[in-house]
C-alpha cells in the first residue's frame, strides 16, 4: 500500500541505497526483484533435486542385500517388473516364496549372465564377419543374368 512515508532502504539484490514507497519494498527496481525471484526458483529446484538424490541413495540400500523383491530386481536389471514376473513364470529366474512374499537371489540373477563373457561374444561376432566374404553375395548383374529380371524388379523386391 502506498503512503506518504519515504523509507531509506538497501536493495536485497544489488545492495544499492534507495527510497522505498512502501514499508514492505525489498528491491530498488523491477530488474532486481526479477533476479531475486529467479535465484529463489533456482535454489528451490536445487533443494528438490538434492532431496531426490538423497532419497534415491537411501532407497537403494537393497543393492547391498542378497535377496531382492521382483520390483527391486527389475530396477537392478533396468527392465519392467512384469518382465521379471514373466521370467519367473517361464523358469528363467529362480525364486523363493514365503506366503505372499517373492524373493529373488542376487546370485541367481548374476548366474543368468555368467555364461556370457565379453571375449566370447567378440570372438563369435568376428568369426561371423570373417566367414562371409564378398564372393558369397550376388551382384545386380548376377541376379539379372541368373533370374532374367530387370533392375527395377530388384529394387522393388529389396
Phi, psi and omega in degrees: 000131183279146179215180179276359181282134175249118183246129175279125181230168173242128182298131180289339181268305186260344177084006180280153176277139178210165178261119182273144178274335180233171182276352181251002181294131182246341186233153183281337183209171178294324181300313179295322179296319179293318178298317179296318179299314180298320180294320177298320177297317179299314181297322179294317178297319178297318180297316179297317180297317179295322177295317179297318180296317180295319180291326178293318179296315179289328182287342181261027176297338179295343179296338179272346184281157179274336181237139184236156171279164178303324179294316179294321178295320178296319178295319179297318182275346180076031178235176181283154180298322181294330176296320178298314179297324178294318178295324177295314181297323181278355177084012180281333177240129178275142181227163172239131182246129173243103184049256182260004183258130178249127180237143180239131179284134177297328179296322178293321177296317179295323181296332178298331185256356183293332182290343178261124172240148182302324182294319181296317181292322178294319180294321180296314180295317181291326178294320178296319180293321182287330184289336181262115177257170183294336180284350179281353185247158177269148170265170178299320180297319178298318181294314178302316184290315185290318185256353178065045181240168179269166179298323182298325178294320180298319182287329179289323182288318183287000000 
